[in-house]
Amino acid sequence: MDKRLTLSQNDKMISGVCGGIGEYFKIDPTVIRIIFILLSFIFVGSPIPIYIIFWIIIPSNKNNKTICNKKYKEGFYDFSEFDDKK
């Protein structure tokens, strides 16, 4: 399976950069967002242009169903108990 860093279509606040990074490394995107905010305070806004550059260079995810299913089955969120297929 080819693992690629893409913008998230499911877990996004602004553009999906933090959601895509979280999906790639299989961690909660909220942790990535908190790191970006802390780095913005520590380095006086310098991560903001880095975020915009990531937004431009990271490709969009057109096949979001496979990543969405895997994320909710093996990540922090396990909603399998709410499936209607029982």
C-alpha positions in Angstrom: 0.0 0.0 0.0 1.3 3.4 -1.0 1.3 5.8 2.0 1.1 9.4 0.9 0.8 12.7 2.7 -2.3 14.5 1.5 -4.7 17.2 2.7 -7.5 15.7 4.8 -11.0 16.0 3.5 -12.6 14.7 6.7 -10.6 16.3 9.5 -10.0 19.9 8.6 -10.4 23.3 10.2 -8.9 25.6 7.6 -7.4 23.5 4.8 -6.8 20.0 6.1 -3.0 20.3 6.6 -3.0 19.3 10.3 -5.6 16.6 9.6 -3.5 15.2 6.7 -0.3 15.2 8.9 -2.3 13.5 11.6 -3.6 10.8 9.3 -0.1 10.2 7.8 1.5 9.7 11.2 -1.6 8.1 12.7 -1.9 10.6 15.6 -4.8 12.9 16.6 -4.8 16.0 14.4 -5.6 18.1 17.5 -2.0 17.4 18.8 -0.6 18.7 15.5 -2.8 21.8 15.8 -1.6 22.5 19.4 2.0 22.1 18.2 1.4 24.6 15.4 -0.2 27.1 17.9 2.7 26.7 20.5 5.3 27.1 17.7 3.5 30.3 16.6 3.8 31.7 20.1 7.4 30.6 20.6 8.7 31.7 17.2 6.4 34.7 16.8 4.2 33.6 14.0 6.9 31.9 11.8 4.9 28.6 11.5 2.0 30.5 9.8 3.9 30.9 6.5 5.1 27.2 6.9 1.4 26.2 7.2 0.5 28.2 4.1 3.4 26.6 2.2 2.2 23.1 3.3 -1.3 24.1 2.1 0.1 24.9 -1.3 2.5 21.9 -1.8 0.6 19.0 -0.2 -1.7 17.5 -2.7 -5.5 17.1 -2.1 -6.9 13.8 -1.1 -9.4 12.6 -3.8 -9.8 9.1 -2.3 -11.0 10.0 1.2 -13.2 7.0 1.9 -10.3 4.5 2.4 -8.4 6.8 4.7 -11.6 7.7 6.6 -12.5 4.1 7.2 -9.0 3.2 8.3 -8.7 6.2 10.6 -11.9 5.5 12.5 -11.1 1.8 12.8 -7.5 2.0 13.9 -6.9 5.5 15.3 -8.1 7.4 18.3 -11.7 7.2 17.2 -13.4 3.8 17.2 -17.0 4.2 16.3 -17.4 0.5 15.2 -20.0 0.0 18.0 -22.3 2.5 16.3 -22.2 0.7 12.9 -25.6 -0.3 11.6 -24.3 -3.5 10.0 -24.8 -5.6 13.1 
